[in-house]
Amino acid sequence: MEILIYAIIFIIGSLFGSFFSLAIYRIPLGQDITHSRSYCPKCNHKLGFWDMIPIFSYIFLGGKCRYCREKIRIRYLLLEVFSGIVFLLFALSLKFNFYELEVSKLVYFVFGIFYISTLFIIGGIEKENHSISSIVLLFGLIIETIYIIYLYIVGASIYRYVMYLLMMLIFTFANTVYLRKNGKDNYTFQILSLCSYFAIASKEEVVIISIIFTLLLIAIKEMSLKKKNSKESNKDIKSVNIPIGYYLCFTNIAFLIIQNFIPIL
C-alpha cells in the first residue's frame, strides 16, 4: 500500500512539474495560467489530452510537437521528472505512518507542497528573466499566512513565523516604493523578501545553509566563467547576470528535505 501511495505522490509531482513549465513561461508574459488551455509556443496549436500527459507524452512524441513537429525543449521533461522526485523525497522525509496518520504532519505536508511549488516557479522565472516574481511571492505569502493561522488555532507558538512574516512585508513594501519611484524592481529587496519567505517555512539553520551553498555555487560558476574567458582572450568578455534567486530556491528545497531526514541540521 505504501509503495502505491508514494507512486501516486510521484505522479502528482510530475503533474505539478507540467504546471510549473506553463507558469514559468506564462507569468512573465502576463498570460492566464489557470483557465486557458496549454498550447505549443511554436505553432500556437492548442494541445489535446494525450499531448499533456507528464513524461510519457514527451517520450511517445519523440520530443516533438504533434502538430508542427518542432522540437520540444528537454527541460520540460526534466522538470516533470525532477518535480516528481522532489515531491516523493519530501513525502519520504516526513516518514508517514499511513495506518496512523498524524493530522499535523499531513497539514505540514500539504503546506510544504505549496511552499516547494512556489519556489519551483520563482526559481524558474528568475533563471529565465533575472527577476523574482512578486505575484508568485504574494501567493506564497498568502499560503504561509493561512498556515500561521492554523498553527495559532492548534495552539502552537507562532512568534518566529510572525516575525519573519513582518520582515517579508517590510522588504516587499520597500521594493514597492522603489518600484514606484524608479519604474523598476530593486533586486536586493526581492532577494531579502525571498529569504524572509524561506525563514517562515523552514528553520533558520536551513536558510543559512541555503545561503552558504548558494554563495559556493555562484563562486564555482564565476571561477569557471573566468577560466573560460581566459581561454577566449580574443573575444569580448560579457557580463552575466547571476540568478541568485534560482540558486537560493533550489538549495533551500534540497536542505529542507535533508533537514527532515536528518533533524540535527
C-alpha positions in Angstrom: 0.0 0.0 0.0 2.8 2.4 0.9 4.5 1.9 -2.5 1.2 2.7 -4.3 0.8 5.9 -2.3 4.4 7.0 -2.9 3.9 6.2 -6.6 0.8 8.4 -6.6 2.8 11.2 -4.9 5.4 10.9 -7.7 2.7 11.2 -10.4 1.2 14.2 -8.6 4.7 15.8 -8.5 5.2 15.2 -12.2 1.7 16.8 -12.9 2.8 19.8 -10.8 6.0 19.9 -12.9 4.0 20.2 -16.1 2.1 23.1 -14.5 5.4 24.7 -13.4 6.6 24.8 -17.0 3.4 26.5 -18.0 3.6 29.0 -15.2 7.2 29.8 -15.7 6.5 30.6 -19.4 3.2 32.5 -19.0 3.6 34.5 -15.8 6.3 36.9 -17.1 4.1 37.4 -20.2 1.1 38.3 -18.1 -0.9 35.3 -19.5 -3.6 33.3 -17.7 -2.3 30.1 -16.0 -5.5 28.6 -14.7 -8.2 28.8 -17.4 -6.5 28.9 -20.8 -5.6 25.6 -22.4 -1.9 24.7 -23.0 -0.6 25.4 -26.5 2.6 24.9 -28.5 4.7 28.0 -28.2 5.9 27.5 -31.8 2.7 27.0 -33.7 0.2 28.1 -31.1 -1.9 25.0 -31.6 -3.9 24.0 -28.5 -2.8 20.8 -27.0 -5.0 17.8 -26.6 -5.2 15.5 -23.6 -2.7 13.0 -25.0 -0.2 15.8 -25.6 -0.1 16.8 -21.9 0.5 13.5 -20.0 3.6 14.3 -18.0 6.8 12.4 -19.0 5.0 9.9 -21.3 3.8 12.5 -23.8 7.3 13.7 -24.3 8.7 10.2 -24.8 5.9 9.0 -27.1 6.0 12.1 -29.2 9.8 11.8 -29.6 10.3 15.2 -28.0 8.5 17.0 -30.9 5.2 18.8 -31.2 2.5 16.6 -32.7 1.3 19.4 -34.9 4.3 21.4 -36.2 7.0 18.7 -35.5 9.2 21.4 -33.8 11.4 20.0 -31.1 10.2 20.4 -27.5 12.9 21.6 -25.1 14.0 18.7 -23.0 13.8 21.0 -19.9 10.1 20.3 -19.8 10.7 16.6 -19.4 13.4 17.1 -16.9 11.3 19.5 -14.8 8.4 16.9 -14.7 10.8 14.1 -13.6 12.6 16.3 -11.1 9.3 17.6 -9.6 8.1 14.1 -9.2 11.3 13.1 -7.4 11.3 16.2 -5.1 7.6 15.5 -4.1 8.5 11.9 -3.4 11.6 12.7 -1.4 9.6 15.3 0.6 7.0 12.7 1.5 9.6 10.1 2.4 11.4 12.7 4.6 8.3 13.0 6.8 8.3 9.3 7.5 4.5 8.9 7.2 2.7 6.1 9.0 -0.2 5.6 6.6 -2.0 3.4 9.1 -2.0 6.1 11.8 -1.8 9.4 10.0 -1.0 12.4 12.2 -3.1 15.4 11.2 -0.3 17.9 12.0 2.1 16.0 9.7 -0.4 15.8 6.9 -1.1 19.5 7.1 2.6 20.3 7.1 3.0 18.1 4.0 0.2 19.9 2.2 1.5 23.4 3.0 5.1 22.1 2.3 4.0 21.1 -1.2 2.6 24.6 -1.8 5.8 26.1 -0.5 8.0 23.9 -2.7 5.8 24.7 -5.7 6.2 28.5 -5.2 10.0 28.0 -5.1 10.0 26.0 -8.3 8.1 28.7 -10.1 10.0 31.6 -8.6 13.3 29.9 -9.3 12.3 29.0 -12.9 11.2 32.6 -13.7 14.2 34.1 -12.0 16.5 31.9 -14.1 14.9 33.0 -17.3 14.2 36.6 -16.5 16.5 37.6 -13.7 13.6 38.8 -11.6 11.7 37.5 -8.5 8.1 37.2 -9.4 6.1 39.4 -7.0 2.9 37.7 -7.9 4.2 34.2 -7.0 5.8 35.5 -3.9 2.5 37.1 -2.9 0.7 33.8 -3.4 3.3 32.1 -1.2 2.8 34.8 1.4 -0.9 34.1 1.5 -0.3 30.4 1.9 2.1 30.9 4.7 -0.3 33.3 6.4 -3.0 30.6 6.3 -0.5 28.1 7.8 0.3 30.5 10.6 -3.4 30.9 11.4 -3.7 27.1 11.5 -0.8 26.9 13.9 -2.4 29.6 16.1 -5.7 27.7 16.2 -4.0 24.5 17.3 -2.1 26.3 20.0 1.4 26.2 18.5 3.9 29.1 19.1 3.8 31.4 16.1 6.2 34.1 17.3 9.0 33.3 14.9 6.6 32.9 12.0 5.0 36.3 12.6 8.5 38.0 13.0 9.7 36.7 9.6 6.3 37.5 8.0 6.6 41.1 9.1 10.2 41.2 7.7 8.9 39.9 4.4 6.2 42.6 4.3 8.7 45.3 5.1 11.0 44.3 2.3 8.1 43.9 -0.1 6.8 47.4 0.8 10.3 48.8 0.4 10.5 47.2 -3.1 7.1 48.6 -4.0 8.1 52.1 -3.0 11.4 51.8 -5.0 9.4 50.4 -8.0 7.0 53.4 -8.0 9.9 55.8 -7.7 12.3 54.3 -10.2 10.0 52.3 -12.5 11.7 49.0 -11.8 12.1 46.5 -9.0 15.0 46.5 -6.6 16.7 43.1 -6.9 18.2 43.4 -3.4 14.8 43.9 -1.8 13.5 41.0 -3.9 16.2 38.7 -2.6 15.7 39.8 1.0 11.9 39.2 0.7 12.7 35.7 -0.7 15.0 34.9 2.2 12.3 36.1 4.7 9.9 33.8 2.9 12.4 30.9 3.4 12.6 31.7 7.1 8.8 31.5 7.6 8.6 28.0 6.1 11.9 26.5 7.1 14.2 26.7 10.1 16.9 29.4 10.3 19.6 26.8 10.0 18.2 25.7 6.7 18.1 29.3 5.4 21.7 29.9 6.5 23.0 26.7 4.9 21.0 27.5 1.7 22.7 30.9 1.5 26.1 29.5 2.1 25.7 26.8 -0.6 24.3 29.4 -2.9 27.4 31.5 -2.5 29.6 28.5 -3.1 27.7 27.6 -6.3 28.0 31.2 -7.5 31.7 31.2 -6.7 32.2 28.0 -8.6 30.3 29.3 -11.6 32.3 32.6 -11.5 35.6 30.7 -11.5 34.5 28.5 -14.4 33.5 31.6 -16.4 36.8 33.3 -15.7 38.6 30.2 -16.8 36.6 30.0 -20.0 37.1 33.7 -20.7 40.8 33.4 -20.2 40.9 30.7 -22.9 38.9 33.0 -25.2 41.0 36.1 -24.6 40.5 37.4 -28.1 36.7 37.7 -27.6 34.9 40.4 -25.6 34.1 39.3 -22.1 30.4 39.8 -21.5 28.9 40.4 -18.0 26.4 37.7 -16.9 23.6 38.3 -14.5 23.8 35.6 -11.9 20.3 34.2 -11.0 20.8 34.3 -7.2 17.1 33.6 -6.5 17.3 30.5 -8.7 20.1 29.0 -6.7 18.6 30.1 -3.4 15.2 28.4 -4.2 16.7 25.0 -5.1 19.3 24.9 -2.4 16.5 25.7 0.1 14.3 22.9 -1.3 17.2 20.5 -1.0 18.2 21.3 2.5 14.5 21.5 3.7 14.2 17.8 2.7 17.6 16.9 4.1 16.7 18.6 7.4 13.6 16.4 7.6 15.7 13.3 7.0 18.4 14.5 9.4 16.8 16.6 12.2 20.1 17.6 13.7 20.7 20.1 10.9 
